[in-house]
Amino acid sequence: MSFFICHWSFVICRRAAASVARSWACAMHTDTTQAPLDTVETLALRYPDIPVEAIFKEDILRRGMAWSRGALEIAAGYKPKAYFIFSFDLVPIAEMRQGENTKAPEEIRLVGGPYDFKPVIVSVRLNPSSPYRVEKGDEGSLLMKLDGQVVAAVELQKAPSYYHHTLANGKPIMDIAPTIEWGYLLYLTVFRLCQYFGAQEECQFCDINENYRQQRKAGRPYTSVKSVEEILEALEIIASTDSESTAYTVTGGSITSTLEGKSEIDFYARYPEAIEKRFPGRWIGKVVIQALPKDQVQRLRDAGTKIYHPNYEVWDRRLFEIICAGKNRYIGRDEWIRRILDAADVFGPGNVIPNFVAGIEMSKPAGFATVDEAIASTSEGLDFFMSHGVSPRFTTWCPEPLSVLGRTQAGAPLEYHVRLLRAYRDTRARYGLKPPQGYGQPGLGNGVFSVSSFMDVLPPAAAVQ
């Protein structure tokens, strides 16, 4: 408790005891009646078992961050945002007046500051109107501020040397094989579009198709389908120059008919097959595609894939049918869940890690009206999968304006995200599940997963890759 005692001593000195009392009085209305900083501090008091770093991180992820011009000038010299699959921004590129899309970094690391942050890595989700703003400090330093108050110092990651290389065909490696999670993960989006197309089929939180269009319009090199040969050429360069990357993800949009004459399994399985043949055991291989029949999942395992992510997106049956209409029509919720459990027989339960998008349970107009209802529903899903040894994980919903749900609304209340972290951590502990493989080390100060705090709130472990 010493951390929180020091933290709240600071708050009391800065804002006076009356402000803290006001925070308690407003505790049941944190997102609607309080200033953003009051909300964070109120929740830090109410949930002292959740690190304040994780609470700030979730708030930044759901609100996005703004950058001053001076901060962007500094950031432009570091590893840039690669737009590796979705936009993960709260404004379209057309509304970025400072060229943020080409200057902002992929991620930031928050450290120190008045809350004495242990290092926490946060994905950069751009929003010029956000109350969170990165500004230039003294002697070229960067600071994260919330409504003008310093939260923490900001550190940036240098671009790996291979980011300056191109393939023989002239394509930049950053387009073909960008790295995220502070260098831990190579993200291979080999198909940058999705065949769930249009308002009646595409997942309503997703902007993969629209993001592809805006990136191309903005002039970014953005390959729609990356060949196996391009991936292998990029990995040859990376393997010879890089020692930090530990895992790779092969992913892309869903294939409902064929792509290049191939079904989904035929198209995607050839990538881990080729990678593992050329670089056996060099990286932890992960594949993020649809929930496939058991015999097709076995092909991924036989190819050398270690982890399979058949993402179920949202647990509630009614919301799945509405928000994931294409997946519901082509596969169906019950079949999707059955295939996840079948995959556990192939990979082992702990190596099946379906993602859900945390917060869409409360999206309007169909979502739950209260945090209690949303947490109860999502916790039911966590309990179901974890009782079978399957290890879900989640990304914090970014209401992208190019998606159906992100056009007219903000994300879920911060309290939802804080309570979800607690439910996730406690459910894993109840079933005795080890930290998920392929996400680096768990624990505050260790985590590298930047689009959620779930790894930051798990207990540290000695030997996790």
C-alpha positions as CSV (number, residue, x, y, z in Angstrom):
1,M,0.0,0.0,0.0
2,S,3.0,2.4,0.3
3,F,2.7,3.4,-3.4
4,F,-0.9,4.5,-3.0
5,I,-0.2,6.2,0.3
6,C,2.5,8.3,-1.4
7,H,0.3,8.9,-4.4
8,W,-2.6,10.1,-2.4
9,S,-0.4,12.3,-0.2
10,F,0.6,14.0,-3.4
11,V,-3.0,14.4,-4.4
12,I,-4.0,15.9,-1.1
13,C,-1.2,18.4,-1.1
14,R,-2.0,19.4,-4.7
15,R,-5.8,19.6,-4.6
16,A,-6.6,19.7,-0.9
17,A,-8.7,17.3,1.2
18,A,-11.9,18.9,0.0
19,S,-11.2,17.7,-3.6
20,V,-10.8,14.1,-2.4
21,A,-14.0,14.3,-0.5
22,R,-15.7,15.6,-3.6
23,S,-14.3,12.7,-5.6
24,W,-15.9,10.2,-3.1
25,A,-19.2,12.1,-3.3
26,C,-19.2,11.8,-7.1
27,A,-18.0,8.2,-7.1
28,M,-21.1,6.7,-8.7
29,H,-20.9,9.1,-11.6
30,T,-17.2,9.0,-12.6
31,D,-17.5,9.5,-16.3
32,T,-20.4,12.0,-16.5
33,T,-19.9,14.4,-13.6
34,Q,-16.2,14.5,-13.0
35,A,-13.2,15.9,-14.8
36,P,-11.0,13.2,-16.3
37,L,-8.3,13.5,-13.6
38,D,-10.9,13.3,-10.9
39,T,-12.3,10.1,-12.5
40,V,-8.9,8.4,-12.5
41,E,-8.1,9.4,-9.0
42,T,-11.5,8.3,-7.7
43,L,-11.2,4.9,-9.3
44,A,-7.6,4.5,-8.0
45,L,-9.1,5.0,-4.5
46,R,-12.0,2.7,-5.0
47,Y,-9.9,-0.1,-6.6
48,P,-6.5,0.1,-4.8
49,D,-5.6,-3.4,-6.1
50,I,-5.5,-2.1,-9.6
51,P,-2.3,-0.2,-10.3
52,V,-2.8,3.5,-11.0
53,E,-0.6,3.0,-14.1
54,A,-3.1,0.6,-15.5
55,I,-6.0,2.9,-14.8
56,F,-4.3,5.8,-16.7
57,K,-3.3,3.4,-19.5
58,E,-6.9,2.3,-20.0
59,D,-8.1,5.9,-20.0
60,I,-5.6,6.9,-22.6
61,L,-6.5,4.0,-24.8
62,R,-10.2,4.8,-24.7
63,R,-9.7,8.5,-25.2
64,G,-6.7,8.7,-27.4
65,M,-3.9,11.2,-27.1
66,A,-3.0,14.6,-28.6
67,W,0.5,15.8,-29.4
68,S,1.9,19.3,-29.4
69,R,3.8,20.4,-32.5
70,G,7.1,20.4,-30.6
71,A,6.5,16.9,-29.2
72,L,5.7,15.6,-32.7
73,E,9.0,17.0,-34.0
74,I,10.8,15.0,-31.5
75,A,8.7,11.9,-32.1
76,A,9.4,12.0,-35.8
77,G,12.9,10.8,-35.1
78,Y,11.7,7.5,-33.5
79,K,9.8,4.4,-34.5
80,P,6.7,5.6,-36.3
81,K,3.2,4.4,-36.2
82,A,2.9,1.7,-38.9
83,Y,-0.9,1.3,-39.0
84,F,-0.3,-2.4,-38.9
85,I,-3.9,-3.5,-39.3
86,F,-6.5,-1.0,-38.1
87,S,-6.3,2.8,-37.7
88,F,-6.5,2.7,-33.9
89,D,-7.2,6.4,-34.0
90,L,-10.2,8.4,-32.9
91,V,-10.0,10.8,-35.9
92,P,-9.5,10.0,-39.6
93,I,-6.3,11.1,-41.3
94,A,-8.1,13.8,-43.1
95,E,-8.7,15.6,-39.8
96,M,-5.1,15.5,-38.6
97,R,-3.8,19.1,-39.1
98,Q,-0.2,18.4,-38.0
99,G,0.6,15.4,-40.0
100,E,0.3,13.2,-36.9
101,N,-0.2,10.1,-39.0
102,T,3.4,10.3,-40.3
103,K,5.1,11.7,-37.2
104,A,3.5,10.1,-34.2
105,P,5.2,7.0,-32.7
106,E,3.8,3.5,-32.6
107,E,3.9,3.4,-28.8
108,I,5.1,5.4,-25.8
109,R,6.4,4.3,-22.5
110,L,5.2,6.2,-19.4
111,V,7.6,6.4,-16.4
112,G,8.1,8.3,-13.2
113,G,6.2,11.6,-12.7
114,P,4.1,12.6,-9.7
115,Y,2.5,9.2,-9.5
116,D,5.9,7.4,-9.6
117,F,5.0,5.3,-12.6
118,K,6.6,2.0,-13.1
119,P,7.2,1.6,-16.9
120,V,4.0,1.1,-18.8
121,I,3.7,0.8,-22.6
122,V,0.8,2.4,-24.3
123,S,-0.3,2.2,-28.0
124,V,-0.6,5.6,-29.6
125,R,-4.2,6.3,-30.6
126,L,-4.4,9.8,-32.1
127,N,-7.1,12.2,-31.0
128,P,-6.3,16.0,-31.2
129,S,-9.2,16.7,-28.9
130,S,-8.1,14.4,-26.2
131,P,-7.5,15.8,-22.7
132,Y,-4.4,13.6,-22.7
133,R,-1.6,15.6,-24.5
134,V,2.1,14.8,-25.0
135,E,4.1,18.0,-24.7
136,K,7.7,19.0,-24.9
137,G,9.4,19.4,-21.6
138,D,12.9,20.7,-20.6
139,E,15.9,19.8,-22.7
140,G,14.0,17.8,-25.2
141,S,12.1,15.6,-22.8
142,L,8.5,14.7,-23.3
143,L,5.6,14.7,-20.8
144,M,2.2,13.2,-20.7
145,K,-0.3,15.7,-19.3
146,L,-4.0,15.4,-18.5
147,D,-5.9,18.7,-18.6
148,G,-2.6,20.4,-18.2
149,Q,-1.4,18.4,-15.2
150,V,1.7,16.2,-15.6
151,V,1.0,12.5,-15.3
152,A,4.3,10.9,-16.3
153,A,7.4,11.3,-18.4
154,V,7.2,9.9,-21.9
155,E,9.9,7.7,-23.4
156,L,10.1,6.7,-27.1
157,Q,11.6,3.7,-28.9
158,K,14.2,4.0,-31.6
159,A,13.2,2.5,-34.9
160,P,15.0,-0.9,-35.4
161,S,17.7,-0.8,-38.1
162,Y,15.7,-2.9,-40.5
163,Y,13.0,-0.2,-40.7
164,H,15.5,1.6,-43.0
165,H,15.7,-1.3,-45.4
166,T,13.6,-2.1,-48.4
167,L,12.9,-5.3,-50.2
168,A,14.2,-6.0,-53.7
169,N,11.0,-4.7,-55.1
170,G,11.3,-1.4,-53.3
171,K,8.7,-2.0,-50.6
172,P,9.7,-0.8,-47.2
173,I,10.1,-3.5,-44.5
174,M,7.9,-1.3,-42.2
175,D,5.0,-2.0,-44.6
176,I,5.7,-5.7,-44.8
177,A,6.8,-6.7,-41.3
178,P,6.3,-3.9,-38.7
179,T,7.1,-4.4,-35.1
180,I,4.9,-3.6,-32.1
181,E,4.8,-4.3,-28.3
182,W,8.1,-2.4,-27.9
183,G,9.9,-4.7,-30.4
184,Y,8.5,-8.0,-29.0
185,L,6.1,-8.8,-31.8
186,L,6.4,-8.8,-35.6
187,Y,3.0,-8.1,-37.0
188,L,2.4,-9.7,-40.4
189,T,-1.0,-8.6,-41.7
190,V,-0.8,-10.5,-44.9
191,F,-4.3,-9.6,-46.1
192,R,-5.2,-6.0,-45.3
193,L,-8.8,-6.2,-46.3
194,C,-11.8,-8.3,-45.1
195,Q,-14.4,-10.1,-47.1
196,Y,-17.0,-9.3,-44.5
197,F,-17.9,-6.2,-46.4
198,G,-20.6,-3.5,-45.9
199,A,-22.8,-2.6,-43.1
200,Q,-24.7,-5.9,-43.1
201,E,-21.6,-8.1,-42.7
202,E,-18.6,-6.3,-41.3
203,C,-18.0,-6.2,-37.6
204,Q,-19.3,-2.9,-36.4
205,F,-16.3,-2.0,-34.3
206,C,-13.8,-2.7,-37.1
207,D,-12.3,-0.2,-39.7
208,I,-9.9,-2.6,-41.5
209,N,-11.4,-1.9,-45.0
210,E,-11.9,1.8,-44.5
211,N,-8.5,2.2,-43.0
212,Y,-6.9,0.5,-46.0
213,R,-8.6,3.1,-48.2
214,Q,-7.5,6.1,-46.2
215,Q,-3.9,4.9,-46.0
216,R,-3.8,4.5,-49.7
217,K,-5.4,7.8,-50.2
218,A,-2.8,9.4,-47.9
219,G,0.0,7.9,-50.0
220,R,1.3,5.4,-47.5
221,P,2.9,2.3,-49.0
222,Y,0.2,-0.2,-47.9
223,T,0.3,-3.6,-49.6
224,S,-3.1,-5.3,-49.7
225,V,-1.9,-8.9,-50.0
226,K,1.7,-9.7,-49.0
227,S,3.2,-12.6,-50.7
228,V,5.0,-15.4,-48.9
229,E,8.2,-14.4,-50.7
230,E,7.9,-10.8,-49.4
231,I,7.4,-12.0,-45.9
232,L,10.4,-14.4,-46.0
233,E,12.6,-11.7,-47.6
234,A,11.7,-9.3,-44.8
235,L,12.3,-11.9,-42.1
236,E,15.7,-12.7,-43.6
237,I,16.8,-9.1,-43.0
238,I,15.2,-8.9,-39.6
239,A,16.7,-12.2,-38.5
240,S,20.2,-10.9,-39.4
241,T,19.9,-7.6,-37.7
242,D,17.5,-7.9,-34.8
243,S,17.6,-9.7,-31.5
244,E,14.6,-8.2,-29.7
245,S,11.6,-9.7,-31.6
246,T,10.4,-12.9,-29.9
247,A,7.1,-13.7,-31.7
248,Y,5.3,-13.1,-34.9
249,T,1.6,-12.9,-35.7
250,V,0.2,-13.9,-39.1
251,T,-3.2,-12.3,-39.6
252,G,-5.5,-10.4,-41.9
253,G,-9.1,-10.1,-42.8
254,S,-11.6,-13.0,-43.0
255,I,-11.9,-14.9,-46.3
256,T,-15.5,-16.0,-46.9
257,S,-15.1,-17.2,-50.4
258,T,-11.6,-17.4,-51.9
259,L,-8.5,-15.1,-52.2
260,E,-6.1,-15.8,-55.0
261,G,-8.1,-18.9,-55.6
262,K,-7.5,-20.2,-52.0
263,S,-9.8,-20.8,-49.1
264,E,-9.0,-19.1,-45.7
265,I,-7.0,-22.0,-44.4
266,D,-5.2,-22.6,-47.7
267,F,-4.3,-18.9,-47.9
268,Y,-3.1,-18.4,-44.3
269,A,-1.5,-21.7,-43.5
270,R,1.2,-21.3,-46.1
271,Y,2.7,-18.4,-44.2
272,P,3.6,-20.2,-40.9
273,E,4.6,-23.2,-43.0
274,A,7.1,-21.2,-45.0
275,I,8.4,-19.2,-41.9
276,E,8.9,-22.3,-39.7
277,K,10.6,-24.2,-42.6
278,R,13.0,-21.3,-43.2
279,F,13.4,-20.2,-39.5
280,P,12.6,-23.2,-37.3
281,G,11.9,-22.0,-33.8
282,R,13.3,-18.5,-34.3
283,W,10.0,-16.9,-33.1
284,I,6.9,-17.9,-31.3
285,G,4.4,-18.3,-34.2
286,K,0.9,-17.0,-33.7
287,V,-2.1,-17.0,-36.1
288,V,-5.1,-14.7,-35.8
289,I,-7.9,-15.8,-38.2
290,Q,-11.5,-17.0,-37.9
291,A,-12.6,-20.0,-35.8
292,L,-12.0,-22.9,-38.2
293,P,-13.1,-26.5,-38.2
294,K,-10.8,-28.8,-36.2
295,D,-9.2,-30.5,-39.1
296,Q,-8.2,-27.1,-40.5
297,V,-6.9,-26.0,-37.1
298,Q,-4.7,-29.1,-37.1
299,R,-3.1,-27.8,-40.3
300,L,-2.0,-24.7,-38.5
301,R,-0.5,-26.7,-35.7
302,D,1.3,-29.0,-38.1
303,A,2.7,-26.0,-39.8
304,G,4.5,-25.0,-36.6
305,T,2.1,-22.4,-35.2
306,K,2.3,-22.3,-31.4
307,I,-0.7,-20.0,-30.6
308,Y,-4.1,-19.7,-32.2
309,H,-6.4,-16.7,-31.8
310,P,-10.0,-17.4,-33.0
311,N,-11.3,-14.0,-31.8
312,Y,-14.9,-14.1,-30.5
313,E,-15.1,-10.3,-30.1
314,V,-18.1,-10.1,-27.7
315,W,-19.7,-12.7,-25.4
316,D,-23.4,-11.8,-25.2
317,R,-25.4,-13.8,-27.8
318,R,-27.6,-10.9,-28.8
319,L,-24.7,-8.5,-29.2
320,F,-22.7,-11.0,-31.2
321,E,-25.5,-11.4,-33.6
322,I,-25.8,-7.6,-34.0
323,I,-22.2,-6.4,-33.9
324,C,-20.6,-9.4,-35.7
325,A,-23.4,-10.0,-38.2
326,G,-21.1,-11.5,-40.9
327,K,-19.5,-13.9,-38.5
328,N,-22.9,-14.9,-37.1
329,R,-24.3,-15.5,-40.5
330,Y,-21.3,-17.5,-41.9
331,I,-20.4,-19.5,-38.8
332,G,-22.7,-18.6,-35.9
333,R,-21.9,-17.9,-32.3
334,D,-22.5,-21.5,-31.0
335,E,-20.4,-23.0,-33.7
336,W,-17.7,-20.3,-33.1
337,I,-17.5,-21.3,-29.4
338,R,-17.5,-25.0,-30.2
339,R,-14.6,-24.5,-32.6
340,I,-12.6,-22.6,-30.0
341,L,-13.0,-25.6,-27.6
342,D,-12.1,-28.0,-30.4
343,A,-9.0,-26.0,-31.0
344,A,-8.0,-26.5,-27.4
345,D,-7.7,-30.2,-28.2
346,V,-5.3,-29.4,-31.0
347,F,-3.1,-26.7,-29.5
348,G,-3.6,-27.3,-25.8
349,P,-6.1,-25.0,-23.9
350,G,-3.5,-22.5,-22.8
351,N,-2.4,-21.9,-26.4
352,V,-5.8,-21.0,-27.7
353,I,-6.2,-17.3,-26.9
354,P,-9.4,-15.8,-28.4
355,N,-9.6,-12.0,-28.2
356,F,-12.6,-9.9,-27.3
357,V,-13.0,-6.1,-27.8
358,A,-13.4,-4.7,-24.3
359,G,-16.1,-2.0,-24.2
360,I,-18.2,-2.8,-27.2
361,E,-20.6,-4.5,-24.8
362,M,-21.7,-0.9,-23.8
363,S,-21.8,0.5,-27.3
364,K,-25.0,2.2,-28.4
365,P,-27.7,1.6,-29.4
366,A,-27.7,-2.2,-28.6
367,G,-25.2,-2.5,-25.8
368,F,-25.7,-2.7,-22.1
369,A,-26.8,0.4,-20.3
370,T,-24.9,-0.1,-17.1
371,V,-21.4,-1.2,-16.1
372,D,-22.8,-3.8,-13.8
373,E,-24.6,-5.5,-16.7
374,A,-21.6,-5.3,-19.0
375,I,-19.2,-6.7,-16.5
376,A,-21.6,-9.5,-15.5
377,S,-21.9,-10.6,-19.2
378,T,-18.2,-10.4,-20.0
379,S,-17.3,-12.2,-16.8
380,E,-19.6,-15.0,-17.7
381,G,-17.6,-15.4,-20.9
382,L,-14.3,-15.3,-19.1
383,D,-15.5,-17.9,-16.6
384,F,-16.8,-20.2,-19.4
385,F,-13.6,-20.2,-21.4
386,M,-11.2,-20.3,-18.4
387,S,-13.1,-23.2,-16.9
388,H,-12.0,-25.1,-20.0
389,G,-8.4,-23.9,-19.7
390,V,-8.8,-21.5,-22.6
391,S,-7.1,-18.2,-22.1
392,P,-9.0,-15.2,-23.6
393,R,-7.4,-11.8,-23.8
394,F,-8.7,-8.5,-24.8
395,T,-8.0,-5.2,-26.5
396,T,-9.5,-1.9,-25.2
397,W,-12.1,-0.7,-27.7
398,C,-11.0,2.3,-29.8
399,P,-14.1,4.0,-31.3
400,E,-12.6,4.5,-34.7
401,P,-14.7,7.0,-36.7
402,L,-14.3,4.9,-39.9
403,S,-16.2,2.1,-38.2
404,V,-20.0,1.8,-37.8
405,L,-19.9,2.1,-34.0
406,G,-17.1,4.7,-33.7
407,R,-18.8,7.3,-35.9
408,T,-21.0,8.9,-33.2
409,Q,-19.9,7.7,-29.7
410,A,-17.1,7.5,-27.3
411,G,-15.8,4.4,-25.6
412,A,-17.1,2.6,-22.5
413,P,-16.8,4.3,-19.1
414,L,-13.4,4.0,-17.5
415,E,-14.9,2.1,-14.5
416,Y,-15.9,-0.7,-16.9
417,H,-12.3,-1.2,-17.9
418,V,-11.0,-1.1,-14.4
419,R,-13.5,-3.6,-13.2
420,L,-12.8,-5.8,-16.2
421,L,-9.1,-5.9,-15.3
422,R,-10.0,-7.1,-11.8
423,A,-12.4,-9.7,-13.2
424,Y,-9.8,-11.0,-15.7
425,R,-7.1,-11.2,-13.1
426,D,-9.2,-12.9,-10.5
427,T,-10.8,-15.4,-12.9
428,R,-7.4,-16.5,-14.1
429,A,-6.3,-17.0,-10.5
430,R,-9.4,-18.9,-9.6
431,Y,-8.7,-21.5,-12.3
432,G,-5.0,-21.5,-11.7
433,L,-4.1,-20.4,-15.3
434,K,-0.5,-19.4,-16.1
435,P,0.2,-16.2,-17.9
436,P,-0.5,-16.5,-21.6
437,Q,2.5,-17.4,-23.8
438,G,3.5,-15.1,-26.6
439,Y,2.9,-11.8,-24.7
440,G,6.2,-11.3,-22.9
441,Q,6.6,-11.1,-19.2
442,P,3.6,-10.3,-17.0
443,G,3.5,-7.8,-14.2
444,L,3.6,-4.1,-13.7
445,G,6.8,-2.7,-15.2
446,N,7.3,-5.8,-17.3
447,G,4.3,-5.8,-19.7
448,V,4.8,-4.9,-23.4
449,F,1.2,-5.5,-24.6
450,S,0.2,-1.9,-25.5
451,V,-3.5,-2.1,-26.4
452,S,-4.7,-3.3,-23.0
453,S,-3.5,-3.5,-19.5
454,F,-4.3,-7.2,-18.9
455,M,-0.6,-8.2,-18.8
456,D,0.2,-5.3,-16.5
457,V,-2.2,-6.4,-13.8
458,L,-1.2,-10.1,-13.7
459,P,1.4,-11.2,-11.1
460,P,5.0,-11.3,-12.2
461,A,6.2,-14.7,-13.4
462,A,9.7,-16.1,-13.7
463,A,9.7,-17.8,-17.1
464,V,7.1,-16.7,-19.6
465,Q,8.0,-15.9,-23.2
